[in-house]
């Protein structure tokens, strides 16, 4: 087993270790080797230091998924600054709210020209120094800023290749944002750890996705939300499986038959996992296992062994304890105390524990709908409605009832070029679910509101309106 002292435990240490590898790292219009990237980060760190960036400063970075933005972020971590990465599509009002909340010492909207190469500083930060404040979607309009440490990113980078079976021969393609945790912790840190190439695509496009993978030789990608379903709703082509992709990491798990359809069409294998901004060490399918429709078992470190523990609270909530759990929420001690108790992270997700050690997702704790004396999961209803061939996506919420408890309301998005008949959708759902789970209210939208991390912003869905189909 690896000893703790022999492992990189900060982001700049991971990059410095990767700089000793031969070969290319960043792929795009130009190719940048591991050594060149480390030198560029060193030069950028010198530039930022000359501009007054110091250890412990909060720096707001408008983070685009580009090599230039990534080099800037890595340079900030090398200086020991705390990056507040934000969505480039944020409005001025949203940015002003984050500025008031975090009071950053510096704001970088667009990094300057490419820096001159220089030596990479690696001794300025410690493992438990903060590397980032990750804005999460809040239901009150105010983001919670998740504090994440260098240790968490380093452990995630060392774990991700092990969990998926990635090597230096792989190329990881991500269309996911650098202002979330997925792409930085898994794709970026994972590629540094195992020597794989990294392909940054500024945004997800179902129409060009496979062509991008072919052009860059991508062998793995991460998918969140409806990405896989959106890809599946593209017109089929005879060469869909003629691509270099072999792995997709996603969560939560698609239905078993749908997963097999996706894998057959695109000629790849799906690995399912569960994590959140508060810890990149959640659950994942064990290597070689196929526990369909589950979130997997607790992720462990390839060298340190069992460092991650999971248990289910009396009310069904999943709790996690590991060294990559956030210290808490910036400036919110009460929220921190409610979420982290005696070292256990209360995830807010309800699960069931299975005999094989896996866990199955039930619902978000705050989203469980109480109807006719029964609890129901919006996810089950959403998956059932979305399985209809005319539906691209579905979101389900509980809305006030004129009697007691709640009624169920479904919002649906049509597949482009298809006409939706809401009465037909209700019949489809009623044939597949118990009566108390079938939505009473239905409403068609052109698009679902999204949080900065691409999740459906259910708090923005209108409770009133829609068709009452009883």
C-alpha positions, 0 to 999 in steps of 0.5 A: 500500500502507498504511504501517505508521504509518497503521494502528491497532496496538493494541486501544484504537487500533482502538476509538478509530478505530471510534468516529468511525464513525456507526451502531450496533455492538453489537446485542441487547436494546439497541443500542450505537453505536461512539461509545457503546461507546468511551465505556463502555470509557473509563468502565469503564477509570476504574472498574477503575483506581480498583480498582487495575488497572494496566498489566501486571497479569494479570486473570482475567475469567470471560468470557461472550459478552455486551456487558457482558463485552466492554466489561470486556475492552476496558477491561482492554486499554485499561489495558494489563492482561493478560486471562486470559479463562476459561470461565464453566462452569469448575469451582472446581478448574479455576479454582484451577489457573489461578490457581496457574499465572498468579497473577492480580492481580485476578479479575473474576467478574461485571462491575459495573453499566454505567459512566459514559461517559468518554474512552477512553485509547489511549496506555497500551499498545504493539503488542507489549504482551500483551493476553491469556493464552489457555488452550489445551487440554492433554493433561496436564490443565495448560493452556498459556497462549498469550501474545497481543499487541495487534499480533496482535489488531489485524492480525487485525481488519484482515485478517478483513473483507478475507479474507471481503469484509465491509463496514460493511453487514454484521452479524457474529453470534457464539455463540463464547466470548470466552475463545478467540481466534476471536470476539475476534480475528475477530468483535470486531476485524473488526467494529471495523475495517470498521464492521460490526455485532456480535451476541453470542449467549451460547451456540450453540443449533441450534434457535434459531440461524436465528431469532436470525439473522433477528431481528438481521439477521445476515449472517455467522457463524463456526462451529467443531467440529460446529456446521454438522453439528448445524445440518444435523441439525435438521429441515428447514423450507421457510424454512431459506434465508429468512434474511439470512446470506450468509457462514459462516467455518469450518474445517476444510473439510467434504467438498465435497458436504456443503459444497454441501448446507449452502450450498444449504439455508441459502442462504449461502457457506462460507469455510474457514480455518485458525488457532490460538490461537498465531496468528490468521494461518494459512491461508484460502481466497482471495477468490473461489476455491473450493479444496474440502477444503483449508485455503487459502493463507497469510493476508495483510494488506490494507495491509501485503502479504505478512507471512505465510509458510508451509512444510512441514517434512520430517515434514509439519508446517505451519510459519508465520512472521508478526508475529501469532505468539505470543511463547510460553507464559506461564511455560513457556520449554521449551514455547516453545522447542519450538514456536517455532524461529528465528521459525517456529511449529511448528503440530503439524498435518500437511498436504500442499502442493498445486500451487495454493499451498493446503494440505490437512490430514492430521492432528494430529501427536500424533494420527496412528495407526500400525496394521499398518505404516501411518499413518492420520488419525483425521479421515478415519475420523471424517468417514466414520463421521459421514456415516452418517445416524444419526450426529451426531458421531464421534471416533476415537483409537488404543488399545494393541494386544495385539501391536504398534503401535495399534488404532483405536477409534471413539466415536459419538453418535447423532442424537437419536431414532435407534438406532445399530447398531454392526455396521451402522456398521462395515460402512458404514465398511468399504465406504468405507475401506481395511481398516487404517483401519476401527475395531476397537473401537466405543463409543456415548456420549451426548456427547463430552468437550470442552475449554474451546474446544469441541474434543473432549478426546480424552485423556479418551476411554476406551481400554478398553471398547467392542465389539470388531468385529474 
